[in-house]
């Protein structure tokens, strides 16, 4: 790969080639990044819902245990 870019100016290596890659694979990159962000959001939402459920269950079981002591 280095031999291909050996005689090229710097702007071809650092500007033109990355732009071509982004144009060709931009849709794929966008969909993969969107999928990863969506998956991360769903995992965080799941963790928050399970933590909320555990909090509510512990709160109600603790309050029912304290009422039973009276």
C-alpha positions as CSV (number, residue, x, y, z in Angstrom):
1,X,0.0,0.0,0.0
2,X,2.9,2.4,0.7
3,X,4.2,1.8,-2.8
4,X,1.0,3.0,-4.3
5,X,1.1,6.4,-2.5
6,X,4.9,6.7,-2.7
7,X,5.0,9.3,-5.5
8,X,1.8,11.1,-4.7
9,X,1.6,14.5,-3.1
10,X,0.6,14.8,0.5
11,X,-3.0,16.0,-0.2
12,X,-3.8,12.9,-2.1
13,X,-2.8,10.7,0.8
14,X,-4.3,12.8,3.6
15,X,-7.3,14.5,1.9
16,X,-8.4,12.9,-1.4
17,X,-8.1,9.2,-0.4
18,X,-10.0,9.5,2.9
19,X,-12.7,11.5,1.2
20,X,-13.1,8.8,-1.5
21,X,-13.3,6.2,1.2
22,X,-16.0,8.2,3.1
23,X,-18.0,8.7,-0.1
24,X,-17.9,5.0,-1.0
25,X,-18.4,3.5,2.5
26,X,-20.1,6.4,4.2
27,X,-23.5,4.7,4.2
28,X,-22.1,1.6,5.7
29,X,-20.1,3.5,8.3
30,X,-23.2,5.5,9.2
31,X,-25.4,2.4,9.6
32,X,-22.8,0.6,11.7
33,X,-22.4,3.6,14.0
34,X,-26.1,4.1,14.2
35,X,-26.6,0.4,15.1
36,X,-23.9,0.5,17.8
37,X,-25.4,3.7,19.3
38,X,-28.9,2.3,19.2
39,X,-27.7,-1.0,20.8
40,X,-25.9,1.0,23.5
41,X,-29.0,3.1,24.2
42,X,-31.2,-0.1,24.5
43,X,-28.7,-1.7,26.9
44,X,-28.6,1.5,29.1
45,X,-32.4,1.6,29.0
46,X,-32.6,-2.0,30.1
47,X,-30.2,-1.4,32.9
48,X,-32.1,1.6,34.1
49,X,-35.4,-0.3,34.0
50,X,-34.1,-3.3,35.9
51,X,-32.5,-1.0,38.5
52,X,-35.8,0.9,38.9
53,X,-37.7,-2.4,39.3
54,X,-35.2,-3.6,41.9
55,X,-35.5,-0.3,43.8
56,X,-39.3,-0.4,43.8
57,X,-39.4,-4.0,44.9
58,X,-37.0,-3.4,47.7
59,X,-38.8,-0.3,48.9
60,X,-42.2,-2.1,49.0
61,X,-40.8,-5.2,50.6
62,X,-39.0,-3.1,53.2
63,X,-42.1,-1.1,54.0
64,X,-44.3,-4.2,54.3
65,X,-41.7,-5.9,56.6
66,X,-41.7,-2.8,58.9
67,X,-45.5,-2.9,59.0
68,X,-45.5,-6.5,60.0
69,X,-43.3,-5.8,63.0
70,X,-46.0,-3.6,64.6
